[in-house]
Amino acid sequence: MDNFDKLHTGDIYLPGDESILKIQNACLEKLYDYNMTRPGEGEKRQKLLKEMFAEIGEGCYIEPPFHANFGGRHVHFGKNVYANFNLTLVDDTHIYVGDFTMFGPGVVVATAGHPILPALREKGYQYNASVTIGKNCWIGAGAVIVPGVTIGDNTVIGAGSVVTKDVPSNVVAVGNPCRVLREIGEKDKEYYFKDKKIADSLKGR
């Protein structure tokens, strides 16, 4: 098994291997083109995303600048995924994101890690573990999701959180390290923010 094959096995490998860099650089060229698009070039952006990503559903929008180690080559988006500016996807292996999920600005989703043993890091070794984010999640601004994490459907991750372990569905989770604060419940059907009522806001619509 060569280094490129180890991208998706969880084994340690050398990311500077020529077989990896050749493919990675080609992906980064397309990512550069995406980030250089003008605000009015929506069709061009959509075309590039379909070329860049492993999978991407209809209605997805990523605000440039967008950063990704492999330009989205190992990223799987459902439909209607929204990402604010400065989304970073360290997609050395697969990242899965469900329909209608939203990313606030400055979110980092990382699949790559490095061994704790200094002697291995000195040689440049790396390992990868995939990340899965469910449907209809909201990942708050500046959140960091580390390798190997799964986040369940409908969950909200608070701004600035560092997600080091799996988070279940239908909860609000916050902090560093990120912990479940509460379940999404009946109050959330009435209030959308503090004392702001959904019904009052939607009057006349």
N, C-alpha and C positions, 0 to 999 in steps of 0.2 A: 504493500500500500504506500503510495507516494504522499507528499505533503498536501497536495490539492484534495485528495480523497479524504483526508483527515479533517477537512473543514466541518463536516457534518457528523463525525463519529464520537466527538468528545475526547479524543486522544490529544495529547500534546503534539505540537508540530511547529515548524518554522515558517512563519508567515511571509518571510522575505524570499521564499523560494521562487525561482524564475517562472515556474509553471503557474504559480498563483498571481504574481505581479502582472504578467502579460494580460490575463483576463481582467484583473482588477483595474488596471489602467484604462482599458477600453471602456469599462463601465463608468469610470470617473470622467471620461471625456463627455459622455452623454449627460452626466450629472452637471457638469460645467455648462453645457448648452442649456439645460433646464434653468439653471440659476441666472443665466444671462437673458432670459426671455423678458419681454416688456409686459407691463400690466394688462395691456389689451390683447395679448397673444394667447388667449385661453385655449383655442383649438390646438395650437402648437404644443402647449404644455400637456394637454391630454394625450396627444400622440406620443410625446416623449415618455410620459409615465407608462404607457402601455408597452413601450419598447424596453424600458428600464426595469420594471418590476417583474417578479415571478408570476404574480397574479394581481390584478387590480380591477375592482368592480366599477360599475357606472356611478357617476356623481361624486367621485372623490376629488378633493381639492387640497393641495399642499402649497402653502404660502412660501415663496422663496425668501431668504435662502434656506435650502434644505441640504442636510449633510448625511451622507451614508458611505460606509467603507467600501461597499460594492455597488453603490448607486441604486440600490433597491433590488439587485439581482436575486436576493434571497428573501424578499419581503412579499407577503401575501396579504393584500387588503381586500376586505369585502366591499360592499357598495356604500356610498355616501359617507365615507370616512373623511373627516376634516382635520387638518393640521395647521396650526398657526405657525408664524415664522420661527426659524431656528430649531426645527425638529431635527434631532440627531438619531439616526438609526445605525447602530454599529452592527451591520448585517453580515458578519463573517459567517454566520449560519442563519437558519430560518427564523423569521419573525412573522407571527400570525396575528392579524387584527380583524375583529368581527365588524359586521355592518353597523353603521351609524355611530361609531366611536369617534370621540373628539379629543384632540391633543391641544393643550394650551401652549403658549410660547415657551421655547427653551426646554422642552422635554427631551430627555435622553433615554433611549432604549438600547441597552448593551447586551450583546451575546458573547462577547469576547472577554476572556480573563487570562491571567498570568499566574504561574505557580507561586506559592508562598516561598518555596525554597530559593534563596538568592542565587545559588549556583545555576539553577535552570533559567531564571530570569536573565541572568548575565549572558546566557547563550541565545536569548531571544525567543524562548519557547512560549507558546500560547495554546489555549484550549477554547472551545466554543460550546455553548449550551443554548438551545433555542428558547424563545420567549413567546408566550401566547397571551393575548389580550382579547377578552370576549366581546360580545355584541353590546352596543349601546352604552359603552363606558365613557367616562369623562376623566381624562388624565390632566390634572391641574398644572398650571405654569411651573416650570422649573423642577418637576418631578424627575426622579432617576429610577429606572427599572433595571435591575442587574441580571446577569445571565441565569437562565434556568427557571425563571419565575413564570407562574400562570396567574392571571387575574380573571375572575369570573364575570359573567354577563351582568350588565346594568350597574356595575360598581363605580363609585367615585373615588378617585385618589386625590387627596388634598394637595394644594400647591406646595412645592418644596419638599415633598415626601421622598424618602429613599426606600424603595420596595425591595427588600432582601429575601422575602419569603412569599409563598403563594397567598393570594387574597381571595376569599370566596365571592360568590355572586351576591348582588342585592345589598351591598353594604357601603358605608362611607368609611374610608380608612385614611389615616393621616400620620405624619410624624417621621422621625428618623431614629430608629428603624420604624417603618410604616406598620401601624397596628389598626385593627378594626375599632372604630369609634362607636358605631351604632349600625343597626340595620335600617334600610330604607323602609318607611312604614306609612301609617295612615296620615300623620302630620304632613308628610311630603306631598300628599294628594291635595292639600289645602294651601300650603305655603311654599313658595318657590325660593324665597330668600328672607331670612329673619322673620319680620312681621308682615311681609309682603304677600298678600293673598292672590292666588292664581285667578280666582273668579273676578276680583276687582280689576286686575290688569287686563283681562280679556273682555271686559264689558264692551258691547257695541261691535264685536267682531263676529 
